[in-house]
């Protein structure tokens, strides 16, 4: 399980700072929760 951007801050990730798309930068995602599981049988 993991949480990204816990406090929902607006920031520009390194990839967006390095590359622009037609002159526009893209912001990072807001608060994101990821969960997963595995099943062994």
N, C-alpha and C positions, 0 to 999 in steps of 0.2 A: 504494500500500500504506500502511496506517496501523495504529497500535496505540493503543488507548485504555486508560487505567488500567493502565499497564505493571506497577506494583508491587502490583496487586490490593488497593488500599486501599479501605476502606469510607468513603464520603462521601455527602453529600446534595447533589444538584445544585440549582441555583437554582430550577428549575421545581418541584421537590418541596418546597422550602422555602416557595414562594409559594402553592402550592395543596395542600390536603390532601384526601384521599379518605375520606369518612366518618370523619374523625378519625385516619386512618393516613397516615403519610408513606412514600414509597417510596424505597429506596436506589438508587444508580446501579448499572449493570452491573459485573460483575467484569472481569477482563482480557479484552479483545476484540481480535482480529486481523481486519483486513479486507484483502482482496486483490481486484483486478479487472484486466480486460484488455479491449482493444478490437481489433477486426479491421477493417481497411480493405480494400475490394476494389472 
